[in-house]
Each structure stands twice: as structure tokens, then as C-alpha cells.
Amino acid sequence: MAQRLHLVFGGELVDPSKNVFRDVDQLDIVGIFPNYEAAYDAWKSAAQRTVDNAHMRYYIAHLHRLRDEEAAASSTEELGT
């Protein structure tokens, strides 16, 4: 069974109606989680901690969707790394 890793991260947005971070150097990387349920719990906790700041947003990125197990090589393999 393939792992389904999820990244939880967030930061302050320039405008609450857009998904553009004010300063990507200040992103809060909450962590990488082995399943959606654990990622959701971490996302919810981080979002609730910052509920008073309308510009703060947290996201769940589905890292497993970035990998294509059927492809012969990933883009990083093509770069020689």
C-alpha cells in the first residue's frame, strides 16, 4: 500500500481573499503526516490557534499526489539529483 503523506503549513496572507503569502520566509511548517486524519487534526489545531488573525491561513497539501509511481523518472531524477 502506498503512503499518503500530507504536509500542513500556513502563514499570513497579503489579502484574505487571495492565496498569496505576505512573507514565504515566515511560513509555519506544522509538519508532515502519514494520513489525512492526522493532517486534518494538525491543521485544525493550527487554524484555531490563529483564529483572531483574519490574514492567517493553514493548508493541507497532499504530498502523495505529487508523486507519479507509474512514471519512469521524476523531475528531480531528470536533473541528476
Beta strands, then each sheet from edge to edge (+ up, - down):
strand 1: 6-12
strand 2: 28-33
strand 3: 56-62
sheet 1: 2+ 1- 3+
end
